[in-house]
Amino acid sequence: MLFAILFVETTAGSTPPLPVRRRLVQDRDAIRRGKPVTMKLISAGETAANTNNVPVEAGEDLARIGEMAKKYGVTLRTLRFYEDKGLLNPQRDGSTRLYTRRDKARLKLILLGRKVGFSLRDVKQMMDLYDPTGSNTKQLRLALDKSEKQLARLQKQRALIDDAINELSGSMSAVRQMLIERTTAPASAAS
């Protein structure tokens, strides 16, 4: 839930309402792999959620890839990977990637999602449901559902880790006791 709310709050107002129209989008991965290009129709709202073609506001702070990597503690390769997977879509000035406020918000969400154990597919699915003109209830429901499932997985992992810690602590105590018995036995036999 926090994940979805954070996304709605950090991206709200970053894109103006768009008229409903259809647009063709190419699958970049298919082109790179030399496979037949798949085309799909998406709405203007989906386009706004997935692209950075919004005019840059005067004075908006654009960041280069190196600055983004340093600020968020990721590698350049990671940022390029997220771009390749459609999670980030920086503007281009020649070959220079320029990241907007929207990209920064999306990267924060990606890193938050990864920190709590979501897959990149889950993160993308939740972010792609964002609609700047709608109530985003579908996005919020999906985020809550995925968060509840992830919390249950993490709690199960915690229980398994607690069991393993207790088991290891017990074994270590037994080994310590054996070591004490074996080091004190020769000393008392010598007396």
N, C-alpha and C positions, 0 to 999 in steps of 0.2 A: 504494500500500500504506500509506504514511504517512497518507494521507487517511482511509482506512477505520479504521486502528488508532486514530488520534486521535479519530474519531467514537465508536468503541466505548468508549474509555477516558473520554472526557469526558461521556458520557451514561450509562455504567454506573451502576446504582444510583439513577438519578434517577426511575425509575418502578417501583412495586411490580409483581410478577407479576399478570396479570389472567386471569380465567377466560375460556375460549373462548366467545364469544358473537357474534352478528351485529348490525350496526348500519347504519341507512340514513344516507347522507351525500348532501347536496345539492351540486350544482355551482354555486358562487356566481357564477362568470363567466357562465354561461348565464342566470342570473336577471338580472344587470346588463345583459346585451345584449338582453334581452327574448326570448330563444330558449326553446324548450321545455326544461323542467328534466329533467335526466338523473339518475336515481338508481342507485347501485350499492351492492352489499353488500360490506362489508369486515370482516375479522376484528378481534377485540379487540386483538390484537397490533399490527395495522396502525393501529388507532385510537390506541393509546398512542404509536406513533412519530410520529403526525401531529397530535396535539392536546395541549393544555396543561390538561386537565381534572383533573390530578393535584392533590390538596389541597396547598396551600402549607404547607411546614413552618414551624413557629414560628421566627421570626428569619431566614427566608430573605430575601435582599436582592433586592427588586423594583426594577426600573429603569424610568423613564418613557422615552418615545420620544426626547426631547431628550437625556437622559443617555446613552442607547444610541448615538445618532448621534454625539455628541461623543466618547465613549469609543472607538468603533471607526472614526471618521473617515469616516462615511457621511452622506448627507443624510436628512432625514425622509422625503422622497419615495422614496428607495431602500428604507427600512424598510417603508413602506406597500406598495411594489411587491412586495417579498419576501413580505409577508403575503398580498397578493392572489394571488400565484402558489402559495401553499400551502407556502412554504419556512419561514415563521415563523408562529407562532400565539400571539400574546400574550394574556394574560388581559385582561379588560375590567372597569373600574370606572366605569360610566357610559360616557362617551366616551373615557376615559383608557386608553391602552394600558399594560399593566404586563408587563414582560419578566422572566421567571424565569431561573434558572441554566441551564435547558435551552435557552431561547431564545438565551442568550448563547453557549452551546456551538455551537448550530446556526449562528448568525451567523458565528462564527469559522471554521466549516467552509465556509460559503458563500464567505467572503472568501478563504480558502485555495484553494478550488477555482477561483475566478475568477482568482486570482493566477497559478496554474499553467496557466491556459488552458481549464479545463473550462467547458462551457456550463451555464447554470442548469438546463437539463433533465437533464444528466448528474449534477449535484450533487444535484438532487431525487431522481433515480432511485437514487443510492447511499444517500442518507439515508433514503428511504422503505423500504429493505430492512432497516433496523435493527429487531430484535426483542428487547425487553428480557428475554424469557424463553428465547431460543434462543442457539445458538452463533454465529450471524451469519456462517457460512461462505459463504453465497451472497453476502452483502454484500461480504465480503472478496475473494472471487473476482472479482466485478464490478469492484470498486475497483482490483484489481491489473490486470485486463484493460484497463480504461480508462486507467489510469496508464501502462501499457506503450505503448499506442497514442499517448497524448499525448506521452510522452517521445520517441517516434520522430518525431512531427510537429515538436516543438521542436528536435530535433537537425537535422532537414532545414532548418528555418528558419535555424538557426545557420549551417549550411554556406552557404546562399544569402546570408546577411548578410555572412559572411566574404568570399565571392567579391565582393560589391558593394563592400565596404570596400577590398579589394585593387585592384579596378578603379578606384575613385575616387582612391585614393592614387597609383596609376600615372599617371592623368590629371593630377592636381595637380602631380606632379613634372615632367611634360612641359611643362605651362603655366608653371611656375616657370622652367624652363630656357629656354623661348622668351622669357619676360619679361627674363631676365638678358641673353640675346643681343641683344635689341632695345634695351635701355637702355644697354648698353656699346658697341654698334656706332656710334651717333651721336656719342658722346663721343670715340671713337678716330678717327673721320672728321674731326672738328673740329680735331684736333691736327696 
